[in-house]
Each structure stands twice: as C-alpha cells, then as structure tokens.
Amino acid sequence: MLSHVTIGISDYDRAYRFYAAIAAELGLKPFFANPDGAIAAWRGADGGRPNLFITRPFDKGAAQPSNGGMIAFNAADRATVDRVHAAAMAHGGADEGAPGLRTHYHPSYYGAYFRDPDGNKLCVVCHSAPATT
C-alpha cells in the first residue's frame, strides 16, 4: 500500500543516529545516505518497499511534527518492540507509552509509542500473539 514514508528532521547527525538505531532493530537496511543533502533512507531486508526517508524539509523551513500524525512500524515479535523502544530511548527519543498490550485495539496488539528528537510521533507494534513452545 505504501511506497515510502518521509520524516522531516532538523539535525541530520542526531536524526541519523536515532533512526539508524531503530531501523537496525527492525531489520531495515540503509540504502541511501547523503549527509550534505541531509537525506538518508532505509528499506526492508528484501529490498522492497515501503522505504523510510529522513530529510531536512525541501522548502528550507523548520521541520515540524504533524498534529495527530503518527508512523507505526511493524515488528516481527514482542521482543523487537521492546528493543526498538529501548533503542529510541537510548538515542534521544521521548517516551509516549512503554511497550505493552493494548487490548482495546485487539487482543494481541503489543506496542510502544515514542517521539523522535524532532517531536515526530512513532509507534512500533507486533500484531501477533506470542509464540508458544
């Protein structure tokens, strides 16, 4: 359904560290980085879409988070949700909801919410029940 998601940033180095950390935990691979142009991108391990881009706004205006907007990343399992949230906190993110079940969405919804250093709201979620052994 999605081709790509682009997130406006104000400080390339800070944003790159933040997004590289959470992308690594999600299994996303970097495929483009141009610090001079202040743009970087990641994609899934299979090389397909959607892609995630970070960039300074093309109009040279201030990067501002949307009001009510949020980007949610799929996680393979609940442990990945925990690791992504921890990586976000370790790299300048602000907690908006610790990892946990949100059964008001559905019985297996396990998610975490946080903001990047520019204030963009993000979510990482696993929609699957935990594996049983």
Buried (B, 14 or more C-beta within 10 A) or exposed (E): EEEEEBBBBBBBEBBBBBBBBBBBBBEBBBEEBEEEEBBBBBBBEEEEEEBBBBBBBEEEEEBEBEEEEEBEBBBEEBBBBBBBBBBBBEBBBEEBEEBBEBEEEEEBBBBBBBBBBBEBBBBBBBEEEEEEE
